[in-house]
Amino acid sequence: MYMEYATLINGVRIPVIGFGTYKAVAGEDKDVIFRALQVGYRHIDTAAFYNNEEIVRDSIARSGIPREEIFITSKLWKDSMGYRQAKESFRKSLERLGTDYLDLFLIHWPKSSLEKEDWESEMQETWRALEELYEDGKVRAIGVSNFLPHHLMTLMETAKIAPMVDQMEFHPGYMQKTAVDYCQQHDILVEGWSPIGRMRMADDPTVAEMADRYDCTVAQLCLRFCLQCHVVPLPKSSSEERMRENLDVFDFEISQKDMSVLMTLPQLAWSGEHPDRERVYF
Ligand SMILES: NC(=O)c1ccc[n+]([C@@H]2O[C@H](COP(=O)([O-])OP(=O)(O)OC[C@H]3O[C@@H](n4cnc5c(N)ncnc54)[C@H](OP(=O)(O)O)[C@@H]3O)[C@@H](O)[C@H]2O)c1
C-alpha cells in the first residue's frame, strides 16, 4: 500500500495515516492490529488507557515486520501525571509493548482531573519527565494530546523542549481551528483523532453529496480532508476492507471551494470531550 510521510520538527518521519487502536480489540477478535499491519499500516496509535499494548506487541511479532519499520505511539493516562509516575508509565508501556524505545510518547490529557488545583505544575513536571526520556534516547519524539493553546502556553513556561505533536479530535464539523492554527504556527504536528467522526459524518447530506461527487466514501472524504489540512489522521477500523479503504486516499484532491464548505460546516459529530469540562453525552 502507498504511504506518504510527514516530518516532525526534530526530523523524525511519521507515516501520514496512523491506525487507531482504541476499542480496536474489544471482544473476541484479537487479530485487528495484526490485520492492519498486513494491510499496510506502519503507524500504530496506542495508549496505556487502551489496555492493548500487549496485543500490539504480539501483532508486530506475528507480522514479522522489523520494529524500525513501524512507528509506535503510546500515551500516559491521567492517573500517571507527575514526574515519577510519568517515568514509570513509560517503563510499563515499553515492557508491555516489548520494545526498548518508542517513536512517540504523549501526555494523553492536560489535567489528571478537573478538580486538580495545581494542574499546571503537575503537567509541567510530567513534561520534564518526557524531556528526560527524549534526551536519554528512549523515545524519538514527545508530545501531548488534547492540549489547547492555553495548556501549551502553560507547558512552555517551564519546558526546555517544545512538544513535537498535539493529538486532538479533528474532522469536518469539529476542526478546533484555534488549536490547530496555534500548533501549526509553532511547528507542532497535529494528529487527528476520530478523523471520521466515528462515522457520524455519514448522516450529513452535504458530506454525503460531496463524497458521491468525488466518487469516494464519506470516510475517504474525511481522511483526505485531514491530509489537505496537514493533519495526520488515525482512523480505526476492525474490517480489513475498511482498513484498505481508509488508506486509499492519495489519488484525489478536494477542491479549494469544497475544502471551504467542509471547513465551515456547523459543529457536527463532536465526541462531547473537552479538556477543561465534564464530558457531554448526546
Ligand atoms: N488522544 C485521545 O484522547 C483519543 C481519543 C479518541 C481516539 N483516539 C485515537 O484515534 C483513533 C480513532 O478514533 P475513533 O476510533 O474514536 O474514531 P474514528 O476512527 O473516527 O471512527 C471509528 C469508527 O468508524 C468506523 N469506520 C472506520 N472506517 C470506516 C469506513 N471506511 N467506513 C465506514 N465505517 C468506518 C469504525 O467501525 P469498524 O471498526 O466496524 O470499521 C468505527 O466504528 C482511536 O482508535 C485512537 O487511537 C485518541
The ligand as a Gaussian input file, in Angstrom:
#p B3LYP/6-31G(d) Opt

LIG

0 1
 N       -5.991000      11.105000      22.223000
 C       -7.257000      10.873000      22.523000
 O       -7.796000      11.369000      23.519000
 C       -8.057000       9.987000      21.620000
 C       -9.458000       9.905000      21.779000
 C      -10.168000       9.080000      20.920000
 C       -9.495000       8.373000      19.921000
 N       -8.130000       8.455000      19.795000
 C       -7.384000       7.702000      18.763000
 O       -7.983000       7.957000      17.485000
 C       -8.378000       6.715000      16.906000
 C       -9.589000       6.881000      16.004000
 O      -10.667000       7.454000      16.681000
 P      -12.060000       6.723000      16.870000
 O      -11.833000       5.255000      16.897000
 O      -12.745000       7.356000      18.017000
 O      -12.906000       7.188000      15.617000
 P      -12.887000       7.026000      14.030000
 O      -11.640000       6.386000      13.549000
 O      -13.295000       8.336000      13.503000
 O      -14.119000       6.054000      13.801000
 C      -14.082000       4.683000      14.065000
 C      -15.463000       4.137000      13.700000
 O      -15.709000       4.329000      12.292000
 C      -15.935000       3.061000      11.675000
 N      -15.220000       3.080000      10.382000
 C      -13.881000       3.151000      10.192000
 N      -13.585000       3.206000       8.883000
 C      -14.782000       3.165000       8.222000
 C      -15.144000       3.184000       6.852000
 N      -14.225000       3.278000       5.902000
 N      -16.473000       3.099000       6.531000
 C      -17.409000       3.004000       7.498000
 N      -17.126000       2.993000       8.817000
 C      -15.816000       3.076000       9.188000
 C      -15.376000       2.018000      12.607000
 O      -16.149000       0.839000      12.506000
 P      -15.488000      -0.581000      12.117000
 O      -14.432000      -0.835000      13.152000
 O      -16.636000      -1.509000      12.167000
 O      -14.915000      -0.410000      10.745000
 C      -15.586000       2.667000      13.974000
 O      -16.893000       2.443000      14.436000
 C       -8.613000       5.819000      18.118000
 O       -8.685000       4.462000      17.787000
 C       -7.436000       6.193000      18.980000
 O       -6.239000       5.575000      18.517000
 C       -7.416000       9.266000      20.630000

